[in-house]
Amino acid sequence: MPRLGLCPAQNLGMAEAMENFVASVQQAEAALRDLFEPTPLQRNDHLSAKYGADIWLKREDLTPVRSYKLRGAFNAMRKLVGPDAPGHFVCASAGNHAQGVAYACRHFGAKGTIFMPVTTPQQKIQKTRVFGGDAVEIVLTGDYFDQTLAAAQAFCADQGASFLSPFDAPDVIEGQATVGLEMLDQMGCAPDLVVLPVGGGGLASGVTRYLRQLAPDTEFAFAEPRGGASLQAALQTGAPIALPAVDSFVDGAAVARIGALPFEHLSRFSPDQVHLAPEDRICGTMLELLNAEGIVLEPAGALALDVLADLGDLSGKSVVCVCSGGNFDFERLPEVKERAQRYAGVKKYFVLRMPQRPGALRDFLELLGPDDDVARFEYLKKSARNFGSILLGIETSDPANLDTLVKRLDQAGFAYRDITNDEILAELLV
């Protein structure tokens, strides 16, 4: 039956476009085999037992550049290069897209100019340089990505080069859709549910468009970081809009405005299908996968796994989660652990007023329980004052222990302030 509002001719055109898209994705997937074999689709026993379902992980963190971004960059580039014209490609990125473009440039022998913010960690700059070798030049400019993007686009126009968007281009979306093709081939059947992380929307639009044709009964759920919910905002308003602020912690998916072209393909979904992952909770998911399974994921790579807890009863369902990337700098591990502990409620920070008298510290220490550990203690005795302030960090094994400690502080008459969730004070003091 034709969709409401579409005449038969329009439906025929849509069907033809879908068939062409599927054929193009199949060609892209065949070409990709020059670079790497299909990434694994692995049933995860730990998560399957946890949710009473068959949970499968599509391991895009195991591509040569440890993210799916190589697919789109390679596919867009292969259509523009030739034996006599390897071409010149430009991109702006602080992470996975830059590495994908660099790798593809070296593969094709093309020239690449990659613009990265000055604030990009050295680890990411060095990896991009290694993947690209002599084929790429890295230009560090701008403190913020918007400044970097503007510089890249101006350079591209001046040089007559080809700009490679990370998500807002047909050939890029087509390349990312190969994730869905591999998924179906590897499962041998259509899953009940596919959970997709969303940043700019290239991966989500490509996979949903491909599966719409070949697995029409498969349902979808989308995962965005709470501090960068550009798809949900676009679905609520009916068009892409720029978020007023973005939390950059989930750097692989922290996008202020979803791509216009991806949104054309994602606009048929409901805002209720988009699930927002708190940044601190994502940290706990990263640690869970690292400790239980030995899987290293970056924050964006853990998005789809993190929202499993928000999807209701999954009992008996086959669920595929796309792990989009594993470019994690282990220097960030202490921060990830810290944020996970705060979210779980087993670590808190207080500013405590301590009487400046002998024995006051001993009185406080006697209030601690057997599982309470002092993780931070900063105190400077000040002359001519009755009280001094202490920055206090407490770790414990159970959130209830901290509730008990607070009651003891109240009963003992200590004045304190819980600054755990006070972003301004915590950023200044912790």
Long-range contacts (C-beta under 8 A, 24 or more apart in sequence): 18-209, 18-212, 18-213, 19-213, 21-174, 21-177, 21-209, 21-210, 21-213, 22-210, 22-213, 22-214, 24-174, 25-174, 25-177, 25-178, 25-180, 25-181, 25-206, 25-210, 26-181, 28-71, 28-75, 28-174, 28-175, 28-177, 28-178, 29-178, 29-181, 29-182, 31-74, 31-75, 31-78, 32-71, 32-74, 32-75, 32-175, 32-178, 34-107, 35-64, 35-70, 35-74, 35-103, 35-107, 36-63, 36-64, 36-70, 38-182, 38-185, 38-186, 39-63, 39-179, 39-182, 40-186, 41-182, 41-183, 41-186, 41-187, 41-320, 44-293, 46-292, 46-293, 47-305, 47-308, 51-308, 51-314, 51-315, 51-319, 52-314, 52-315, 52-316, 53-314, 53-315, 53-316, 53-317, 53-318, 53-319, 54-317, 54-318, 54-319, 55-308, 55-314, 55-319, 55-321, 56-187, 56-191, 56-318, 56-319, 56-320, 56-321, 57-295, 57-305, 57-320, 57-321, 57-323, 58-179, 58-182, 58-183, 58-320, 58-321, 58-322, 58-323, 59-323, 60-179, 60-301, 60-322, 60-323, 60-324, 60-325, 61-295, 61-296, 61-297, 61-298, 61-301, 61-323, 61-324, 61-325, 61-326, 62-326, 64-103, 64-131, 65-96, 65-99, 65-100, 65-103, 65-131, 65-327, 66-96, 66-99, 66-325, 66-326, 66-327, 67-96, 67-99, 67-100, 67-252, 67-301, 67-324, 67-325, 67-326, 67-327, 68-176, 68-179, 68-203, 68-322, 68-324, 68-325, 69-96, 69-97, 69-99, 69-100, 69-166, 69-325, 70-99, 70-100, 70-103, 70-104, 71-100, 71-175, 71-176, 71-178, 71-179, 72-100, 72-166, 72-167, 72-169, 72-171, 72-172, 72-173, 72-174, 72-175, 72-176, 72-202, 72-206, 73-97, 73-100, 73-101, 73-103, 73-104, 73-164, 73-172, 73-175, 74-100, 74-103, 74-104, 74-107, 74-175, 75-171, 75-172, 75-174, 75-175, 75-178, 76-164, 76-169, 76-171, 76-172, 76-175, 77-101, 77-104, 77-105, 77-108, 77-110, 77-164, 78-108, 79-171, 80-162, 81-108, 81-110, 86-110, 86-111, 87-111, 87-161, 87-162, 88-112, 88-113, 88-159, 88-160, 88-161, 88-162, 89-113, 89-161, 89-162, 89-163, 89-164, 90-114, 90-115, 90-152, 90-153, 90-155, 90-156, 90-159, 90-161, 90-162, 90-163, 90-164, 91-115, 91-152, 91-163, 91-164, 91-165, 91-166, 92-116, 92-145, 92-148, 92-149, 92-151, 92-152, 92-153, 93-166, 94-119, 94-120, 94-124, 94-145, 94-148, 94-251, 95-120, 95-124, 95-251, 95-252, 95-327, 96-252, 96-325, 96-327, 97-164, 97-166, 98-124, 98-128, 99-124, 99-127, 99-128, 99-131, 99-327, 101-132, 101-136, 101-164, 102-128, 102-129, 102-131, 102-132, 102-135, 102-136, 103-131, 103-132, 105-132, 105-135, 105-136, 106-131, 106-132, 106-133, 106-135, 106-136, 109-135, 110-135, 111-135, 111-136, 111-137, 112-136, 112-137, 113-137, 113-139, 113-152, 113-155, 113-159, 113-161, 114-138, 114-139, 115-139, 115-140, 115-141, 115-142, 115-148, 115-149, 115-151, 115-152, 115-155, 116-140, 116-148, 117-141, 117-142, 117-143, 117-144, 117-145, 117-147, 117-148, 118-142, 118-143, 119-143, 121-329, 123-329, 123-331, 124-327, 124-329, 127-327, 165-259, 166-200, 166-202, 167-199, 167-200, 167-201, 167-202, 167-203, 167-259, 167-262, 168-200, 168-201, 168-202, 168-259, 168-260, 168-261, 168-262, 169-261, 170-261, 172-202, 173-202, 173-205, 173-206, 173-209, 173-261, 173-262, 173-265, 174-206, 175-206, 176-202, 176-203, 176-205, 176-206, 176-207, 177-206, 177-207, 177-209, 177-210, 178-206, 179-203, 179-206, 179-207, 179-322, 180-206, 180-207, 180-208, 180-210, 180-211, 181-210, 183-207, 183-320, 184-211, 184-214, 184-215, 187-318, 187-320, 189-318, 190-214, 190-215, 190-217, 190-218, 191-215, 191-218, 191-318, 191-319, 191-320, 192-218, 192-219, 192-317, 192-318, 192-319, 193-218, 193-219, 193-220, 193-221, 193-311, 193-314, 193-317, 193-318, 193-319, 193-320, 194-218, 194-219, 194-220, 194-221, 194-319, 194-320, 194-322, 195-220, 195-221, 195-222, 195-223, 195-304, 195-305, 195-307, 195-308, 195-311, 195-319, 195-320, 195-321, 195-322, 196-220, 196-221, 196-222, 196-223, 196-304, 196-322, 197-222, 197-223, 197-224, 197-253, 197-300, 197-301, 197-303, 197-304, 197-322, 197-324, 198-222, 198-223, 198-224, 198-230, 198-231, 198-253, 198-258, 198-274, 198-303, 199-228, 199-252, 199-253, 199-254, 199-255, 199-300, 200-230, 200-255, 200-258, 200-259, 200-262, 201-230, 201-231, 201-258, 201-259, 201-262, 201-263, 201-266, 202-259, 202-262, 203-322, 203-324, 204-231, 204-262, 204-266, 205-259, 205-261, 205-262, 205-263, 205-264, 205-265, 205-266, 206-265, 207-322, 208-265, 208-266, 208-269, 209-265, 220-269, 220-273, 221-273, 221-274, 221-275, 221-307, 221-311, 222-266, 222-269, 222-273, 222-274, 222-275, 223-274, 223-275, 223-277, 223-303, 223-304, 223-306, 223-307, 224-253, 224-274, 224-275, 224-276, 224-277, 224-303, 225-249, 225-250, 225-253, 225-254, 225-276, 225-277, 225-279, 225-282, 225-299, 225-300, 225-303, 226-276, 226-277, 226-278, 226-279, 227-254, 227-279, 228-253, 228-254, 228-255, 228-256, 229-274, 229-276, 230-255, 230-256, 230-257, 230-258, 231-258, 231-263, 231-266, 231-274, 232-271, 232-274, 232-276, 234-258, 234-263, 234-266, 234-267, 235-266, 235-267, 235-269, 235-270, 235-271, 235-274, 236-271, 238-267, 239-263, 247-279, 249-279, 249-282, 249-299, 250-277, 250-279, 250-282, 250-299, 250-300, 250-303, 251-298, 251-299, 251-300, 252-298, 252-299, 252-300, 252-301, 252-324, 252-325, 252-327, 253-299, 253-300, 253-303, 253-324, 275-307, 275-310, 275-311, 276-307, 277-303, 277-306, 277-307, 278-343, 279-339, 280-339, 280-340, 280-342, 280-343, 281-306, 281-340, 281-343, 282-306, 283-335, 283-336, 283-337, 283-338, 283-339, 283-340, 283-343, 284-340, 284-343, 284-344, 286-328, 286-336, 286-340, 287-336, 287-337, 287-340, 295-323, 295-326, 296-326, 296-328, 297-323, 297-325, 297-326, 297-328, 298-325, 298-326, 298-327, 298-328, 299-328, 300-324, 300-325, 301-325, 301-326, 301-328, 341-395, 342-420, 342-421, 344-399, 345-399, 345-402, 346-395, 346-396, 346-397, 346-398, 346-399, 346-402, 347-375, 347-393, 347-394, 347-395, 347-396, 347-420, 348-393, 348-394, 348-402, 348-418, 348-420, 349-376, 349-391, 349-392, 349-393, 349-394, 349-418, 349-419, 349-420, 349-426, 349-429, 349-430, 350-390, 350-391, 350-392, 350-393, 350-394, 350-416, 350-417, 350-418, 350-419, 351-389, 351-390, 351-391, 351-392, 351-416, 351-417, 351-419, 351-425, 351-429, 352-389, 352-390, 352-392, 352-409, 352-414, 352-415, 352-416, 353-387, 353-388, 353-389, 353-390, 353-414, 353-415, 353-416, 354-379, 354-387, 354-388, 354-389, 354-390, 354-414, 355-386, 355-387, 356-381, 356-382, 356-385, 356-386, 356-387, 356-388, 363-412, 364-412, 364-414, 367-405, 367-408, 367-409, 367-412, 367-414, 368-394, 368-405, 369-396, 369-401, 369-404, 369-405, 371-396, 371-397, 371-398, 371-401, 372-396, 372-401, 372-402, 372-405, 376-430, 387-415, 391-429, 391-430, 392-416, 393-430
